[in-house]
């Protein structure tokens, strides 16, 4: 009985280390990204996953309208937003 517990101990320790090194930080990052996307508002300047910079012009449940240049507007999924820039970053 004791030898089976000692043989499983390294496996259990490996899963504990894996949780604290990989899984927990990833869950925290996902939570922060979800909060950022939920806090988006019209007029926010954003960066997309494709590297495009633009200003949010239309809001929907799943999609956003982003103005890339004067008269050029694209529609993106909310999850494609990577970063919200400070106001006045895009000229």
CNS distance restraints for C-alpha pairs under 8 A (distance, minus, plus):
assign (resid   1 and name CA) (resid   5 and name CA) 6.69 0.50 0.50
assign (resid   2 and name CA) (resid   6 and name CA) 6.34 0.50 0.50
assign (resid   3 and name CA) (resid   7 and name CA) 6.10 0.50 0.50
assign (resid   4 and name CA) (resid   8 and name CA) 6.34 0.50 0.50
assign (resid   5 and name CA) (resid   9 and name CA) 6.27 0.50 0.50
assign (resid   6 and name CA) (resid  10 and name CA) 7.77 0.50 0.50
assign (resid   7 and name CA) (resid  11 and name CA) 7.94 0.50 0.50
assign (resid   8 and name CA) (resid  12 and name CA) 6.32 0.50 0.50
assign (resid   9 and name CA) (resid  13 and name CA) 6.12 0.50 0.50
assign (resid  10 and name CA) (resid  14 and name CA) 6.05 0.50 0.50
assign (resid  11 and name CA) (resid  15 and name CA) 6.43 0.50 0.50
assign (resid  12 and name CA) (resid  16 and name CA) 6.34 0.50 0.50
assign (resid  13 and name CA) (resid  17 and name CA) 6.20 0.50 0.50
assign (resid  14 and name CA) (resid  18 and name CA) 6.07 0.50 0.50
assign (resid  15 and name CA) (resid  19 and name CA) 6.11 0.50 0.50
assign (resid  16 and name CA) (resid  20 and name CA) 6.47 0.50 0.50
assign (resid  17 and name CA) (resid  21 and name CA) 5.95 0.50 0.50
assign (resid  18 and name CA) (resid  22 and name CA) 5.59 0.50 0.50
assign (resid  18 and name CA) (resid  23 and name CA) 6.79 0.50 0.50
assign (resid  19 and name CA) (resid  23 and name CA) 4.82 0.50 0.50
assign (resid  19 and name CA) (resid  24 and name CA) 5.87 0.50 0.50
assign (resid  20 and name CA) (resid  24 and name CA) 5.48 0.50 0.50
assign (resid  20 and name CA) (resid  25 and name CA) 7.33 0.50 0.50
assign (resid  21 and name CA) (resid  25 and name CA) 6.95 0.50 0.50
assign (resid  22 and name CA) (resid  26 and name CA) 6.38 0.50 0.50
assign (resid  23 and name CA) (resid  27 and name CA) 6.29 0.50 0.50
assign (resid  24 and name CA) (resid  28 and name CA) 6.32 0.50 0.50
assign (resid  25 and name CA) (resid  29 and name CA) 6.22 0.50 0.50
assign (resid  26 and name CA) (resid  30 and name CA) 6.24 0.50 0.50
assign (resid  27 and name CA) (resid  31 and name CA) 6.23 0.50 0.50
assign (resid  28 and name CA) (resid  32 and name CA) 6.33 0.50 0.50
assign (resid  29 and name CA) (resid  33 and name CA) 6.22 0.50 0.50
assign (resid  30 and name CA) (resid  34 and name CA) 6.14 0.50 0.50
assign (resid  31 and name CA) (resid  35 and name CA) 6.26 0.50 0.50
assign (resid  32 and name CA) (resid  36 and name CA) 6.22 0.50 0.50
assign (resid  33 and name CA) (resid  37 and name CA) 6.25 0.50 0.50
assign (resid  33 and name CA) (resid  82 and name CA) 7.86 0.50 0.50
assign (resid  34 and name CA) (resid  38 and name CA) 6.16 0.50 0.50
assign (resid  35 and name CA) (resid  39 and name CA) 6.20 0.50 0.50
assign (resid  36 and name CA) (resid  40 and name CA) 6.59 0.50 0.50
assign (resid  36 and name CA) (resid  84 and name CA) 7.80 0.50 0.50
assign (resid  37 and name CA) (resid  78 and name CA) 6.61 0.50 0.50
assign (resid  37 and name CA) (resid  79 and name CA) 7.24 0.50 0.50
assign (resid  37 and name CA) (resid  81 and name CA) 7.29 0.50 0.50
assign (resid  40 and name CA) (resid  44 and name CA) 6.76 0.50 0.50
assign (resid  41 and name CA) (resid  56 and name CA) 7.13 0.50 0.50
assign (resid  41 and name CA) (resid  59 and name CA) 7.47 0.50 0.50
assign (resid  42 and name CA) (resid  55 and name CA) 7.76 0.50 0.50
assign (resid  42 and name CA) (resid  56 and name CA) 5.11 0.50 0.50
assign (resid  42 and name CA) (resid  57 and name CA) 5.42 0.50 0.50
assign (resid  42 and name CA) (resid  58 and name CA) 6.54 0.50 0.50
assign (resid  42 and name CA) (resid  59 and name CA) 6.95 0.50 0.50
assign (resid  43 and name CA) (resid  55 and name CA) 5.72 0.50 0.50
assign (resid  43 and name CA) (resid  56 and name CA) 5.19 0.50 0.50
assign (resid  43 and name CA) (resid  57 and name CA) 6.25 0.50 0.50
assign (resid  44 and name CA) (resid  55 and name CA) 5.63 0.50 0.50
assign (resid  44 and name CA) (resid  56 and name CA) 5.50 0.50 0.50
assign (resid  44 and name CA) (resid  84 and name CA) 6.93 0.50 0.50
assign (resid  44 and name CA) (resid  85 and name CA) 7.43 0.50 0.50
assign (resid  44 and name CA) (resid  87 and name CA) 7.02 0.50 0.50
assign (resid  45 and name CA) (resid  53 and name CA) 7.26 0.50 0.50
assign (resid  45 and name CA) (resid  54 and name CA) 5.66 0.50 0.50
assign (resid  45 and name CA) (resid  55 and name CA) 4.40 0.50 0.50
assign (resid  45 and name CA) (resid  56 and name CA) 6.41 0.50 0.50
assign (resid  45 and name CA) (resid  84 and name CA) 5.92 0.50 0.50
assign (resid  45 and name CA) (resid  85 and name CA) 5.28 0.50 0.50
assign (resid  45 and name CA) (resid  86 and name CA) 6.96 0.50 0.50
assign (resid  45 and name CA) (resid  87 and name CA) 6.51 0.50 0.50
assign (resid  45 and name CA) (resid  88 and name CA) 7.97 0.50 0.50
assign (resid  45 and name CA) (resid  89 and name CA) 7.42 0.50 0.50
assign (resid  45 and name CA) (resid  90 and name CA) 7.17 0.50 0.50
assign (resid  46 and name CA) (resid  53 and name CA) 5.84 0.50 0.50
assign (resid  46 and name CA) (resid  54 and name CA) 5.64 0.50 0.50
assign (resid  46 and name CA) (resid  55 and name CA) 6.19 0.50 0.50
assign (resid  46 and name CA) (resid  56 and name CA) 7.32 0.50 0.50
assign (resid  46 and name CA) (resid  81 and name CA) 6.74 0.50 0.50
assign (resid  46 and name CA) (resid  82 and name CA) 7.49 0.50 0.50
assign (resid  46 and name CA) (resid  83 and name CA) 5.69 0.50 0.50
assign (resid  46 and name CA) (resid  84 and name CA) 4.42 0.50 0.50
assign (resid  46 and name CA) (resid  85 and name CA) 5.44 0.50 0.50
assign (resid  47 and name CA) (resid  51 and name CA) 6.02 0.50 0.50
assign (resid  47 and name CA) (resid  52 and name CA) 5.66 0.50 0.50
assign (resid  47 and name CA) (resid  53 and name CA) 4.75 0.50 0.50
assign (resid  47 and name CA) (resid  54 and name CA) 6.73 0.50 0.50
assign (resid  47 and name CA) (resid  81 and name CA) 6.02 0.50 0.50
assign (resid  47 and name CA) (resid  82 and name CA) 5.73 0.50 0.50
assign (resid  47 and name CA) (resid  83 and name CA) 5.19 0.50 0.50
assign (resid  47 and name CA) (resid  84 and name CA) 6.41 0.50 0.50
assign (resid  47 and name CA) (resid  85 and name CA) 7.24 0.50 0.50
assign (resid  48 and name CA) (resid  52 and name CA) 5.29 0.50 0.50
assign (resid  48 and name CA) (resid  53 and name CA) 6.63 0.50 0.50
assign (resid  48 and name CA) (resid  80 and name CA) 5.51 0.50 0.50
assign (resid  48 and name CA) (resid  81 and name CA) 4.47 0.50 0.50
assign (resid  48 and name CA) (resid  82 and name CA) 5.32 0.50 0.50
assign (resid  48 and name CA) (resid  83 and name CA) 7.12 0.50 0.50
assign (resid  49 and name CA) (resid  80 and name CA) 5.27 0.50 0.50
assign (resid  49 and name CA) (resid  81 and name CA) 6.03 0.50 0.50
assign (resid  49 and name CA) (resid  82 and name CA) 5.60 0.50 0.50
assign (resid  50 and name CA) (resid  80 and name CA) 7.98 0.50 0.50
assign (resid  52 and name CA) (resid  68 and name CA) 7.41 0.50 0.50
assign (resid  53 and name CA) (resid  68 and name CA) 6.30 0.50 0.50
assign (resid  53 and name CA) (resid  90 and name CA) 7.48 0.50 0.50
assign (resid  54 and name CA) (resid  66 and name CA) 5.69 0.50 0.50
assign (resid  54 and name CA) (resid  67 and name CA) 5.30 0.50 0.50
assign (resid  54 and name CA) (resid  68 and name CA) 4.45 0.50 0.50
assign (resid  54 and name CA) (resid  69 and name CA) 7.38 0.50 0.50
assign (resid  54 and name CA) (resid  90 and name CA) 7.39 0.50 0.50
assign (resid  55 and name CA) (resid  66 and name CA) 5.34 0.50 0.50
assign (resid  55 and name CA) (resid  67 and name CA) 5.23 0.50 0.50
assign (resid  55 and name CA) (resid  68 and name CA) 6.73 0.50 0.50
assign (resid  56 and name CA) (resid  64 and name CA) 6.83 0.50 0.50
assign (resid  56 and name CA) (resid  65 and name CA) 5.89 0.50 0.50
assign (resid  56 and name CA) (resid  66 and name CA) 4.52 0.50 0.50
assign (resid  56 and name CA) (resid  67 and name CA) 6.42 0.50 0.50
assign (resid  57 and name CA) (resid  64 and name CA) 7.52 0.50 0.50
assign (resid  57 and name CA) (resid  65 and name CA) 5.33 0.50 0.50
assign (resid  57 and name CA) (resid  66 and name CA) 5.50 0.50 0.50
assign (resid  57 and name CA) (resid  67 and name CA) 6.38 0.50 0.50
assign (resid  58 and name CA) (resid  64 and name CA) 5.57 0.50 0.50
assign (resid  58 and name CA) (resid  65 and name CA) 4.47 0.50 0.50
assign (resid  58 and name CA) (resid  66 and name CA) 6.99 0.50 0.50
assign (resid  59 and name CA) (resid  63 and name CA) 6.70 0.50 0.50
assign (resid  59 and name CA) (resid  64 and name CA) 4.89 0.50 0.50
assign (resid  59 and name CA) (resid  65 and name CA) 6.42 0.50 0.50
assign (resid  60 and name CA) (resid  64 and name CA) 5.76 0.50 0.50
assign (resid  62 and name CA) (resid  77 and name CA) 5.83 0.50 0.50
assign (resid  62 and name CA) (resid  78 and name CA) 5.81 0.50 0.50
assign (resid  63 and name CA) (resid  75 and name CA) 6.49 0.50 0.50
assign (resid  63 and name CA) (resid  76 and name CA) 5.40 0.50 0.50
assign (resid  63 and name CA) (resid  77 and name CA) 4.39 0.50 0.50
assign (resid  63 and name CA) (resid  78 and name CA) 5.38 0.50 0.50
assign (resid  64 and name CA) (resid  75 and name CA) 5.56 0.50 0.50
assign (resid  64 and name CA) (resid  76 and name CA) 5.31 0.50 0.50
assign (resid  64 and name CA) (resid  77 and name CA) 6.20 0.50 0.50
assign (resid  64 and name CA) (resid  78 and name CA) 6.13 0.50 0.50
assign (resid  65 and name CA) (resid  73 and name CA) 6.50 0.50 0.50
assign (resid  65 and name CA) (resid  74 and name CA) 5.70 0.50 0.50
assign (resid  65 and name CA) (resid  75 and name CA) 4.54 0.50 0.50
assign (resid  65 and name CA) (resid  76 and name CA) 6.49 0.50 0.50
assign (resid  66 and name CA) (resid  73 and name CA) 5.44 0.50 0.50
assign (resid  66 and name CA) (resid  74 and name CA) 5.37 0.50 0.50
assign (resid  66 and name CA) (resid  75 and name CA) 6.21 0.50 0.50
assign (resid  66 and name CA) (resid  76 and name CA) 7.38 0.50 0.50
assign (resid  67 and name CA) (resid  71 and name CA) 7.33 0.50 0.50
assign (resid  67 and name CA) (resid  72 and name CA) 5.71 0.50 0.50
assign (resid  67 and name CA) (resid  73 and name CA) 4.24 0.50 0.50
assign (resid  67 and name CA) (resid  74 and name CA) 6.47 0.50 0.50
assign (resid  68 and name CA) (resid  72 and name CA) 5.67 0.50 0.50
assign (resid  68 and name CA) (resid  73 and name CA) 5.91 0.50 0.50
assign (resid  68 and name CA) (resid  74 and name CA) 7.37 0.50 0.50
assign (resid  69 and name CA) (resid  73 and name CA) 7.32 0.50 0.50
assign (resid  76 and name CA) (resid  80 and name CA) 6.67 0.50 0.50
assign (resid  77 and name CA) (resid  81 and name CA) 7.73 0.50 0.50
assign (resid  85 and name CA) (resid  89 and name CA) 6.55 0.50 0.50
